[in-house]
């Protein structure tokens, strides 16, 4: 592991995983925190910003509004990160899966109804903060509140225009 010397305030953290896209980078610390830097043209930094370039790493915290208190990204210990060209994924220790960034071609797995932004460059849809992939969760159909994990994801990989994952039963999923 490498020291996370470039992130002010996190000098005691060590880098355990790196993931890179076309023009952005993700860093997973040994404490399960995710940092990002580079271009956020499509929200791929996960820091609630779409557009601009950011040289200094910042911690990704997510949104309670998207995921509720129990599945709030900032509260999760993240064990794996992946990056496609302009979208990203993170896997929680409990098997929860979060995605963010460029949503074109459905590669985030959220569906159009869950999009919180109207678009960016070339009218691409994006999600600029991590959002749990609800397909794998028990969700109250009336309140839309997440009730628990339905399918535990063990591995995730992002391509240019798609995402793949494997659950704890060995079943593979793609979108």
Secondary structure, 3 states (H helix, E strand, C coil): CEECCCCCCCCCCEEEEEEECCCEEEEEECCCCEEEEEECCCCCCCECCCCCEEEEEEECCCCHHHHCCCCCHHHCCEEEEEECCCEEEEEECCCCEEEEEECHHHCCCCCHHHCCCCCCHHHCCEEEEEEECHHHEEECCCCCCEEEECCCEEEEEECCCCEEEEECCCCEEEC
